[in-house]
Amino acid sequence: MKALKDYVTTIPDFPQKGIMFRDITSVIDDADGLQLAIDSMQDLVKDLDFDVVVGAESRGFVFGTPIAYNMHKPMVLIRKKGKLPRETVEVSYDLEYGQATLEMHKDSIKPGQKVLIVDDLMATGGTAKAMVDLCEKLGGQVVGVLVLMELAGLNGRSVLDPVPVFSAISYEGK
């Protein structure tokens, strides 16, 4: 049986020279890889006490929804600005080359609910921090961030401290 890392395709020098791009599409387009990814991630949080799963557009939906389904929890969507139809709350954050804004429905998290954030990747932690801030804006208590893959060399965990980070795969480099 293959290890989860064996399903990840590494593309050298993409999108620029010196970067080792870790492509997760090769994980999800293989039935065994997808099942192993979901099972591995879910196993990391099986003893964590949480009320709701939150996933960011779009790969957070891919991993968050089956975990929410399997653990019988509601799934809340975080989307890019302007994509949600009802009243929203938003948070803006800095990217490497600009700024982004994320939104979620204002009624999606109740005050005091324990939140598990699920995404595909943690790099510098900026997007995860924005998601934590958004959940806390609604009174949620983020009890963990769960990712398929972490680029540990970029120290994203430090941005989220004291929120625990759970990663199924970790790479030391960038």
Rosetta silent file (secondary structure, phi, psi, omega in degrees, C-alpha in Angstrom):
SEQUENCE: MKALKDYVTTIPDFPQKGIMFRDITSVIDDADGLQLAIDSMQDLVKDLDFDVVVGAESRGFVFGTPIAYNMHKPMVLIRKKGKLPRETVEVSYDLEYGQATLEMHKDSIKPGQKVLIVDDLMATGGTAKAMVDLCEKLGGQVVGVLVLMELAGLNGRSVLDPVPVFSAISYEGK
SCORE:     score description
SCORE:     0.000 S_00000001
   1 L     0.000  137.424 -179.497    0.000    0.000    0.000 S_00000001
   2 L   -76.182  149.301  172.737    1.243    3.457   -0.910 S_00000001
   3 L   -80.396  158.154 -178.692    1.874    6.148    1.691 S_00000001
   4 H   -56.964  -41.405  178.815   -0.085    9.391    1.407 S_00000001
   5 H   -60.114  -28.220 -179.151    3.020   11.321    0.332 S_00000001
   6 H   -66.829  -19.500  178.992    3.408    8.891   -2.592 S_00000001
   7 H   -85.541  -15.368 -179.157    0.219   10.285   -4.143 S_00000001
   8 L   -81.769  129.758  175.856    1.526   13.875   -4.164 S_00000001
   9 E   -93.706  129.268  178.286    3.187   14.960   -7.402 S_00000001
  10 E  -103.887  125.761  179.935    6.142   17.311   -6.946 S_00000001
  11 E  -113.277  110.671 -179.850    6.843   19.737   -9.791 S_00000001
  12 E   -70.271  147.409  174.391   10.236   21.419   -9.576 S_00000001
  13 L    61.276   34.642  175.299   10.619   25.103  -10.457 S_00000001
  14 L  -128.801  133.492    1.226    6.878   25.889  -10.521 S_00000001
  15 L   -82.691   -1.579  175.680    5.594   28.590  -10.485 S_00000001
  16 L  -146.650  162.341 -176.781    9.145   29.928  -10.373 S_00000001
  17 L   -55.803  135.620  177.957   12.676   28.593  -10.209 S_00000001
  18 L    95.229  -12.045  179.267   13.610   27.145   -6.828 S_00000001
  19 L   -94.586  134.795  173.112   10.058   26.269   -5.776 S_00000001
  20 E  -102.996   98.663 -176.555    9.057   22.622   -5.352 S_00000001
  21 E   -77.672  125.762  179.451    5.309   22.714   -6.057 S_00000001
  22 E   -99.248  106.794 -174.189    3.380   19.977   -4.236 S_00000001
  23 E   -91.507  115.264 -179.063    0.351   19.149   -6.400 S_00000001
  24 L   -85.745   -8.307  179.614   -2.570   17.636   -4.478 S_00000001
  25 H   -63.585  -27.178  177.152   -4.674   17.010   -7.578 S_00000001
  26 H   -72.689  -16.539  174.248   -2.802   13.735   -8.002 S_00000001
  27 H   -79.131  -48.079 -172.797   -4.082   12.761   -4.540 S_00000001
  28 H   -82.094  -16.861  177.565   -7.737   13.481   -5.225 S_00000001
  29 L   -92.472   12.938  173.546   -7.877   12.117   -8.759 S_00000001
  30 L  -121.446  122.978 -175.175   -6.894    8.665   -7.502 S_00000001
  31 H   -56.174  -43.230  179.869   -9.650    6.804   -5.604 S_00000001
  32 H   -68.437  -39.089  178.702   -7.178    5.184   -3.195 S_00000001
  33 H   -64.038  -44.332  179.232   -5.322    8.465   -2.681 S_00000001
  34 H   -63.446  -45.600 -179.949   -8.512   10.383   -1.963 S_00000001
  35 H   -62.754  -42.284  178.957   -9.756    7.767    0.478 S_00000001
  36 H   -64.694  -39.508  179.324   -6.389    7.661    2.244 S_00000001
  37 H   -62.626  -49.930 -179.145   -6.285   11.468    2.443 S_00000001
  38 H   -63.235  -47.344 -179.421   -9.771   11.746    3.976 S_00000001
  39 H   -61.492  -42.291 -178.969   -9.202    8.827    6.351 S_00000001
  40 H   -65.435  -44.129  179.863   -5.786   10.153    7.439 S_00000001
  41 H   -65.360  -46.033 -178.717   -7.068   13.665    8.057 S_00000001
  42 H   -61.644  -38.414 -179.999  -10.150   12.453    9.882 S_00000001
  43 H   -63.035  -32.071 -179.751   -8.060   10.177   12.075 S_00000001
  44 H   -65.448  -25.346 -175.915   -5.984   13.173   13.229 S_00000001
  45 L  -118.434   14.957 -175.104   -9.066   14.839   14.753 S_00000001
  46 L   -60.595  -26.734 -179.810  -11.128   11.810   15.793 S_00000001
  47 L  -103.905    4.339 -179.973  -10.764   12.716   19.488 S_00000001
  48 L   -80.769  135.706  178.944  -11.082   16.491   19.034 S_00000001
  49 L   -89.049  109.713  177.276  -14.237   18.058   20.455 S_00000001
  50 L  -145.123  157.472 -176.759  -15.812   20.299   17.791 S_00000001
  51 L  -104.596  -27.945 -171.708  -19.318   21.277   16.676 S_00000001
  52 E  -146.953  145.417  175.152  -18.863   22.458   13.107 S_00000001
  53 E  -102.866  134.664  177.293  -16.468   22.026   10.170 S_00000001
  54 E  -119.383  131.154  178.376  -15.460   25.116    8.193 S_00000001
  55 E  -129.840  142.300 -179.676  -13.840   24.833    4.768 S_00000001
  56 E   -94.179  147.040  177.232  -12.447   27.487    2.466 S_00000001
  57 L   -56.699  134.849  -10.236  -13.134   27.695   -1.234 S_00000001
  58 L  -110.234  -26.600 -176.877  -12.438   25.432   -2.996 S_00000001
  59 H   -74.119  -20.745  171.553  -10.164   22.662   -1.786 S_00000001
  60 H   -64.606  -28.816  175.148  -11.343   23.118    1.797 S_00000001
  61 H   -68.279  -41.472 -176.411  -14.724   22.002    0.452 S_00000001
  62 H   -59.908  -44.121 -176.798  -13.148   18.873   -1.065 S_00000001
  63 H   -91.386  -34.584 -177.475  -11.657   17.706    2.228 S_00000001
  64 H   -70.044  -40.098 -175.647  -14.021   19.325    4.725 S_00000001
  65 H   -62.789  -48.879  178.573  -17.299   18.000    3.350 S_00000001
  66 H   -65.912  -31.824  177.406  -16.545   14.265    3.611 S_00000001
  67 H   -67.783  -44.247  176.762  -15.054   14.760    7.070 S_00000001
  68 H   -60.228  -44.832  179.945  -18.153   16.688    8.184 S_00000001
  69 H   -60.993  -51.030 -177.811  -20.370   13.993    6.676 S_00000001
  70 H   -62.823  -32.259 -176.769  -18.465   11.100    8.251 S_00000001
  71 L   -99.375    7.199  178.169  -18.392   12.764   11.674 S_00000001
  72 L    53.146   55.339  178.093  -22.009   13.962   11.411 S_00000001
  73 L  -124.396  153.646  174.308  -21.176   17.672   11.742 S_00000001
  74 L   -70.323  154.015  179.129  -22.483   20.655    9.778 S_00000001
  75 E  -114.260  123.956  179.691  -20.282   22.067    7.009 S_00000001
  76 E  -110.673  136.213 -177.917  -19.835   25.835    6.742 S_00000001
  77 E   -99.250  135.538  167.796  -18.418   27.453    3.612 S_00000001
  78 E  -109.961  128.929 -175.813  -15.944   30.313    3.474 S_00000001
  79 E  -129.236  168.189  173.837  -15.853   31.901    0.041 S_00000001
  80 E   -67.294  153.502 -177.574  -14.234   34.733   -1.840 S_00000001
  81 L   -51.898  134.527  174.265  -15.991   38.090   -1.544 S_00000001
  82 L    88.798    4.653 -176.448  -19.261   38.380   -3.426 S_00000001
  83 L  -101.237  -12.570 -177.587  -20.020   34.659   -3.810 S_00000001
  84 L  -102.784  139.631 -170.509  -22.468   34.102   -0.932 S_00000001
  85 L   -83.479  -22.533 -176.350  -26.141   35.113   -1.319 S_00000001
  86 L  -101.783 -176.237 -179.840  -27.146   36.039    2.244 S_00000001
  87 L   -61.926  134.776 -174.236  -25.820   38.554    4.752 S_00000001
  88 E  -125.325  165.244  164.466  -22.118   37.941    5.364 S_00000001
  89 E  -115.365  154.843 -176.225  -19.199   38.919    7.547 S_00000001
  90 E  -139.707  160.535  173.583  -15.828   39.396    5.941 S_00000001
  91 E  -142.921  137.070  176.644  -12.153   39.648    6.673 S_00000001
  92 E  -107.884  148.249 -178.577   -9.409   40.980    4.421 S_00000001
  93 E  -149.122  161.400 -177.090   -5.821   39.834    4.615 S_00000001
  94 E   -86.164  138.960  172.121   -2.525   40.345    2.820 S_00000001
  95 E  -107.151  175.713  178.696   -1.224   38.001    0.164 S_00000001
  96 L   -58.745  -38.585 -177.413    2.269   37.888   -1.252 S_00000001
  97 L  -127.603   55.305  178.032    1.189   40.176   -4.113 S_00000001
  98 E   138.772 -149.608 -176.075   -1.886   42.040   -2.915 S_00000001
  99 E  -139.081  154.441  176.746   -4.896   41.488   -0.720 S_00000001
 100 E  -135.344  157.913  177.256   -7.846   39.061   -0.558 S_00000001
 101 E  -129.106  131.903  176.703  -11.197   39.081    1.200 S_00000001
 102 E  -113.046  149.458  179.490  -13.026   36.043    2.546 S_00000001
 103 E  -134.937  156.822  169.086  -16.679   35.887    3.589 S_00000001
 104 E  -145.384  157.151  178.452  -19.065   33.566    5.370 S_00000001
 105 E   -61.517  138.585 -175.892  -22.770   33.785    6.114 S_00000001
 106 L   -61.218  -27.529 -177.258  -23.414   35.818    9.240 S_00000001
 107 L  -101.159   13.899 -173.013  -25.610   33.069   10.722 S_00000001
 108 L   -80.228  -24.509  178.060  -23.327   30.117    9.920 S_00000001
 109 L  -127.994  131.654  179.114  -21.579   29.899   13.301 S_00000001
 110 L   -92.241  146.673  178.000  -23.289   30.391   16.623 S_00000001
 111 L   -53.727  133.379  178.877  -21.470   32.057   19.538 S_00000001
 112 L    89.581  -11.525  178.457  -19.564   29.475   21.552 S_00000001
 113 L   -65.672  141.674  177.309  -19.522   26.792   18.847 S_00000001
 114 E   -89.029  126.942 -170.432  -16.266   24.871   18.602 S_00000001
 115 E  -114.009  134.513  168.913  -14.899   25.109   15.070 S_00000001
 116 E  -110.493  119.397  176.656  -12.577   22.857   13.065 S_00000001
 117 E   -91.954  132.324 -179.404  -11.147   24.584    9.985 S_00000001
 118 E  -122.809  133.549  176.296  -10.221   22.247    7.110 S_00000001
 119 E  -148.937  175.582 -178.574   -8.098   23.124    4.078 S_00000001
 120 E   -84.497  -35.486 -167.978   -5.710   21.475    1.664 S_00000001
 121 E  -143.346  140.680  168.115   -2.506   23.361    2.441 S_00000001
 122 E  -119.919  121.344  176.787   -0.823   25.426    5.114 S_00000001
 123 L  -113.337  -95.237 -179.365    2.103   27.506    3.937 S_00000001
 124 L   -81.622  -13.078  178.368    2.673   30.881    5.615 S_00000001
 125 L    90.172   -1.384 -176.927   -0.578   30.604    7.579 S_00000001
 126 H   -61.905  -46.523  179.964   -2.101   33.838    6.234 S_00000001
 127 H   -68.082  -42.949  178.434   -5.264   32.298    4.818 S_00000001
 128 H   -61.249  -41.361  178.715   -5.732   30.054    7.855 S_00000001
 129 H   -63.048  -40.752  177.637   -5.319   33.063   10.169 S_00000001
 130 H   -63.100  -39.020  178.352   -7.944   34.973    8.172 S_00000001
 131 H   -67.065  -40.511  176.170  -10.334   32.007    8.527 S_00000001
 132 H   -59.889  -48.078 -179.569   -9.705   31.854   12.283 S_00000001
 133 H   -59.308  -41.193 -179.726  -10.393   35.602   12.544 S_00000001
 134 H   -64.210  -44.680  178.330  -13.604   35.224   10.531 S_00000001
 135 H   -64.286  -40.903  179.740  -14.905   32.407   12.745 S_00000001
 136 H   -68.636  -29.442  176.816  -14.013   34.318   15.903 S_00000001
 137 H   -59.437  -31.787  179.527  -15.811   37.385   14.547 S_00000001
 138 L   -91.624    2.997  178.343  -19.014   35.328   14.782 S_00000001
 139 L    92.350    6.978  177.381  -18.200   34.122   18.303 S_00000001
 140 L   -75.618  154.128  176.373  -16.840   30.719   17.292 S_00000001
 141 E  -111.215  109.253 -178.871  -13.977   29.092   19.169 S_00000001
 142 E   -77.555  117.511 -176.849  -11.484   27.589   16.719 S_00000001
 143 E  -102.295   -3.749  177.260  -10.200   24.372   18.287 S_00000001
 144 E   178.202  154.321  171.558   -8.045   23.266   15.366 S_00000001
 145 E  -120.437  122.886 -177.332   -6.902   23.734   11.806 S_00000001
 146 E  -113.173  124.356  179.093   -6.683   20.504    9.808 S_00000001
 147 E  -129.706  151.893  173.819   -4.774   20.384    6.522 S_00000001
 148 E   -66.687  -46.415 -171.293   -3.788   17.678    4.115 S_00000001
 149 E  -135.215  137.683  177.649   -0.339   19.168    3.606 S_00000001
 150 E  -123.082  131.219  171.823    1.859   21.564    5.547 S_00000001
 151 E   -93.296   83.857 -170.111    4.926   23.349    4.237 S_00000001
 152 H   -60.285  -29.300  179.906    6.508   23.407    7.687 S_00000001
 153 H   -63.558  -14.956  179.958    9.545   25.363    6.513 S_00000001
 154 H   -95.211    0.337  171.860    7.307   28.424    6.056 S_00000001
 155 L    58.480   36.322  178.508    6.300   28.454    9.757 S_00000001
 156 H   -61.930  -29.509  179.483    2.549   28.906    9.240 S_00000001
 157 H   -58.654  -36.387 -175.788    1.867   27.353   12.641 S_00000001
 158 H   -63.851  -29.909  179.382    3.465   30.311   14.392 S_00000001
 159 H   -70.168  -27.943 -174.855    0.844   32.663   12.927 S_00000001
 160 H   -94.878  -12.361 -176.632   -1.955   30.539   14.404 S_00000001
 161 L   -49.212  127.259   17.629   -0.542   29.954   17.888 S_00000001
 162 L   -99.343   10.426  179.782   -2.228   28.884   20.188 S_00000001
 163 L   -67.555  126.362  179.964   -4.657   27.188   17.730 S_00000001
 164 L   -71.533  145.329  178.083   -3.406   23.627   17.121 S_00000001
 165 E  -114.982  132.702  178.013   -2.579   22.563   13.562 S_00000001
 166 E  -118.308  123.022 -179.915   -3.053   18.981   12.393 S_00000001
 167 E  -129.268  135.699  179.562   -1.407   17.966    9.107 S_00000001
 168 E   -76.431  -30.585  179.592   -1.500   14.603    7.357 S_00000001
 169 E  -134.123  140.323  176.862    1.671   15.366    5.364 S_00000001
 170 E  -132.710  135.285  175.225    4.506   17.723    6.253 S_00000001
 171 E  -120.150  134.099 -178.435    7.347   19.024    4.087 S_00000001
 172 L   -75.509  -35.117 -176.643   10.265   20.911    5.622 S_00000001
 173 L   -78.175 -173.397  179.302   11.213   22.914    2.539 S_00000001
 174 L   -91.351    0.000    0.000    9.334   25.620    0.721 S_00000001
